[in-house]
Amino acid sequence: MRARRLLTIAALAAVAVALCAYVIANRVSQDIPLRIATSRACVVGSGTAAAGASTGAAEVELDSEQLANAATVTAVGLTRKIPQRGLVIALATAWQESKLENLTGGDRDSIGLFQQRPSQGWGEPEQIADPRYAANAFFTALLKIKGWDRMSVTDAAQAVQRSAHPGAYEKWTDESEIMVKALSGEVTGAVACTVTEEGSHGPEAARSLGASLKLDWGSVKTTNVSNLVGVALKVSEPKSGWQYAHWLVAHAQQSGIKRVVYADMQWTAASGAWAHVTERGGIDAGPGGERVVAEVY
């Protein structure tokens, strides 16, 4: 009898331990943020620091849609000469509001990357659904906040968004800082994506890519490339070159890009990574890396 009772107690204890382990694991899985997912197509932050810049070993993993949206927001900010602090605040806000996805809906009438509401004067629904418009609207509102550049990420974002959860923005600061360093050209070869061949191809893809570049970057000048189907951008210095190069990789899935060449480095869809090259397969990047060249499928 005593032995049976001890066995019963042991069995109940084992069940209790298993149940606790399940509850803890389930709770942890709910609390783990999207940023540490391991199945993402893109990685940001593993490049080499440019002259005068510093970077840690941390990386951010995203899918191609998230990264393309982040690159667009950053490009809009750079064309407006928004300081890096403002770019970090914008990306942290979009991380929290939409996980950098251009949502078609949300709380009440909220729309898009920043979950802006037409009823609150942010614009028409079709405008807010455009990441470029949404980013511009966010930056315009941010710049109206007195002393925003001296505020914490949470306080600055909250001053714009007026969220019901004002403390949530700060947790995305590390990811946003890593991404801003890469997308603003402070680190080289720092945006890498695995791309599957799909969507438009050939000259139409090249024309569409050129149009997207101008929408994000404004007056940027693109030219055709004589020996391949794609576009080239003339740059004056390495930082702007890496801004464009990283933007191109970030939009590679959407735009059907299979190769990006800048200076002595090359990214390919086949490898999903940047590598130093001496032979560029016929692509002329110009003396000293004067051009960023993208080849489409």
C-alpha positions in Angstrom: 0.0 0.0 0.0 2.8 2.4 1.0 4.7 1.6 -2.2 1.5 2.2 -4.3 1.0 5.5 -2.6 4.5 6.6 -3.2 4.2 5.7 -6.9 1.0 7.7 -7.2 2.7 10.7 -5.5 5.6 10.4 -7.9 3.3 10.2 -10.9 1.4 13.3 -9.8 4.6 15.1 -9.2 5.8 14.3 -12.7 2.6 15.5 -14.2 2.8 18.7 -12.2 6.4 19.3 -13.4 5.4 18.7 -17.0 2.5 21.0 -16.7 4.7 23.8 -15.3 7.2 23.3 -18.0 4.5 23.6 -20.6 3.1 26.8 -19.1 6.5 28.4 -18.8 7.4 27.4 -22.3 4.1 28.7 -23.7 4.5 31.9 -21.7 8.0 32.5 -22.9 7.1 31.8 -26.5 4.4 34.4 -26.3 6.8 36.9 -24.8 9.6 36.4 -27.3 9.4 39.3 -29.7 9.3 38.9 -33.5 12.9 40.3 -33.8 14.6 37.0 -32.8 12.8 34.7 -35.2 15.2 32.4 -36.9 13.4 31.8 -40.3 13.7 35.3 -41.7 14.9 35.9 -45.2 17.0 38.9 -44.4 19.7 39.8 -41.9 20.9 43.3 -41.1 24.0 44.3 -39.2 26.7 41.8 -40.1 28.7 44.2 -42.3 32.0 46.0 -41.8 32.2 49.4 -40.2 32.9 52.3 -42.6 35.7 54.7 -41.7 34.9 56.6 -38.5 31.9 54.4 -37.7 31.5 51.7 -35.1 29.2 48.6 -35.0 28.6 45.7 -32.7 28.2 42.1 -33.7 24.4 42.1 -33.2 22.1 41.3 -36.0 18.4 41.8 -36.8 16.5 39.2 -38.7 13.4 40.2 -40.8 11.4 39.0 -43.8 11.8 40.8 -47.1 8.6 42.9 -46.7 9.7 44.2 -43.3 13.2 45.1 -44.6 11.8 46.8 -47.7 9.5 48.9 -45.6 12.3 49.8 -43.2 14.6 50.8 -46.2 11.8 53.0 -47.6 11.2 54.8 -44.3 15.0 55.3 -43.9 15.4 56.6 -47.5 12.5 59.1 -47.0 14.2 60.3 -43.8 17.6 60.6 -45.4 16.2 62.6 -48.3 14.7 65.0 -45.8 18.0 65.2 -43.9 16.4 63.8 -40.7 19.1 63.1 -38.1 19.9 59.5 -37.3 18.1 59.8 -34.0 14.9 60.6 -35.9 15.4 57.6 -38.2 15.8 55.4 -35.1 12.6 56.8 -33.6 10.7 56.2 -36.8 11.8 52.6 -37.2 11.2 51.8 -33.5 7.7 53.3 -33.9 6.9 51.2 -36.9 8.3 48.1 -35.2 5.9 48.5 -32.4 2.9 49.6 -34.3 3.0 47.1 -37.2 6.1 45.0 -37.0 7.2 46.9 -40.1 4.3 45.5 -42.1 2.1 47.7 -44.2 -1.1 46.6 -42.5 -4.5 47.2 -44.2 -6.2 47.7 -40.9 -5.8 47.8 -37.1 -7.3 49.4 -34.0 -10.4 51.3 -35.1 -9.5 53.0 -38.4 -5.7 52.6 -38.1 -3.8 51.9 -41.3 -0.3 51.1 -42.4 3.2 51.0 -41.0 2.6 53.6 -38.3 -1.1 52.7 -37.7 -2.1 56.3 -38.5 -5.8 57.1 -38.4 -7.7 59.1 -41.1 -10.1 60.2 -38.4 -7.2 61.9 -36.6 -6.1 63.9 -39.5 -3.2 61.8 -40.9 -4.6 61.7 -44.4 -6.9 59.7 -46.6 -6.8 55.9 -46.2 -5.2 55.4 -49.6 -2.5 57.9 -48.7 -1.7 56.4 -45.3 -1.4 53.0 -47.0 1.6 54.2 -49.0 4.7 53.7 -46.9 6.3 56.8 -48.4 3.4 59.0 -47.5 3.2 57.5 -44.0 6.9 58.0 -43.3 6.7 61.6 -44.5 3.7 62.2 -42.3 5.5 60.7 -39.3 8.6 62.8 -39.8 6.6 66.0 -40.3 4.8 65.4 -37.0 8.1 64.5 -35.2 9.8 67.6 -36.3 7.0 69.7 -34.8 7.7 68.3 -31.3 9.9 70.7 -29.4 13.1 69.1 -28.2 12.3 65.7 -29.8 16.0 65.0 -30.4 16.7 65.2 -26.7 13.9 62.8 -25.7 14.0 59.1 -25.2 12.7 57.0 -28.0 9.6 56.2 -26.1 8.8 59.9 -25.3 9.4 61.1 -28.8 7.4 58.4 -30.4 4.6 58.8 -27.9 4.5 62.6 -28.5 3.7 61.7 -32.2 1.6 58.6 -31.8 -0.3 59.2 -28.5 -0.5 55.5 -28.0 -2.4 53.7 -25.3 0.8 51.8 -24.5 3.4 54.6 -24.4 6.2 52.5 -22.9 6.3 50.0 -25.7 8.5 51.8 -28.2 11.8 51.7 -26.3 12.2 47.9 -26.6 12.8 48.3 -30.4 15.7 50.8 -30.0 18.5 48.3 -30.4 17.1 46.8 -33.6 16.4 50.2 -35.0 19.9 51.5 -34.3 21.4 48.5 -36.0 19.2 49.0 -39.1 19.7 52.7 -39.3 23.5 52.3 -39.3 23.2 49.8 -42.2 20.6 51.6 -44.2 22.3 55.0 -43.8 25.5 53.6 -45.2 27.6 53.6 -42.0 28.5 49.9 -42.4 29.3 48.1 -45.6 27.9 44.8 -46.9 25.5 44.9 -43.9 22.2 44.0 -45.5 21.9 40.5 -46.9 18.8 38.7 -48.1 17.9 35.3 -49.5 15.7 36.0 -52.6 13.5 33.7 -54.7 13.0 34.5 -58.3 9.5 35.7 -58.9 7.6 38.7 -60.2 8.4 40.9 -63.1 11.5 40.2 -65.3 13.6 41.9 -67.9 13.3 45.5 -69.1 10.0 46.0 -67.4 11.5 45.0 -64.1 14.4 47.5 -64.7 12.0 50.3 -65.5 9.9 49.5 -62.4 13.0 49.4 -60.2 14.1 52.8 -61.5 10.7 54.3 -60.7 10.8 52.9 -57.2 14.2 54.3 -56.6 13.0 57.8 -57.6 9.9 57.5 -55.4 12.0 56.7 -52.3 15.1 58.9 -53.1 13.5 61.8 -54.9 16.0 63.3 -57.5 18.3 60.3 -57.7 19.5 59.7 -61.2 19.5 56.3 -62.7 21.0 55.1 -66.0 20.7 51.9 -68.0 23.6 49.5 -68.1 24.8 48.6 -71.6 25.7 44.9 -71.0 22.9 43.8 -68.8 19.3 44.4 -67.8 19.2 46.6 -64.8 20.0 50.1 -63.5 23.0 52.0 -62.3 23.3 54.9 -59.9 26.2 57.3 -59.9 27.5 58.2 -56.4 29.9 60.8 -55.1 31.1 59.0 -52.0 31.0 55.6 -50.3 28.4 56.4 -47.7 25.7 57.3 -50.3 26.9 54.3 -52.4 26.1 51.9 -49.5 22.8 53.6 -48.8 21.7 52.7 -52.4 23.4 49.3 -52.4 21.6 48.3 -49.1 18.3 49.7 -50.3 18.6 47.6 -53.5 19.2 44.4 -51.5 16.3 45.3 -49.2 14.0 45.6 -52.2 15.5 42.7 -54.2 12.6 40.3 -53.6 10.0 42.9 -54.6 11.9 44.2 -57.6 13.4 41.0 -59.1 17.0 42.0 -58.4 19.5 39.2 -58.8 22.8 41.0 -58.3 24.1 44.3 -56.8 27.7 45.5 -57.3 29.4 48.3 -55.5 33.1 49.1 -55.2 34.8 45.8 -54.7 31.8 43.9 -53.3 29.0 42.0 -54.8 25.7 40.6 -53.5 23.8 37.9 -55.4 20.4 36.4 -54.9 22.0 33.0 -55.4 24.3 33.4 -52.4 22.1 35.8 -50.4 25.3 37.5 -49.1 27.9 40.1 -49.9 31.4 39.0 -50.9 34.6 40.7 -52.1 35.1 40.1 -55.8 37.8 40.9 -58.3 35.7 39.7 -61.3 32.3 41.2 -61.5 30.9 39.2 -64.5 31.0 42.1 -66.9 29.6 44.8 -64.6 31.5 48.0 -64.6 31.2 49.8 -61.3 33.4 52.6 -62.5 36.8 53.7 -61.2 36.9 53.8 -57.4 33.3 52.6 -57.2 31.6 55.5 -58.8 28.4 53.5 -59.6 26.1 51.2 -57.8 24.8 48.6 -60.3 21.8 46.4 -59.9 21.0 43.6 -62.3 17.4 42.2 -62.5 16.2 38.8 -63.7 
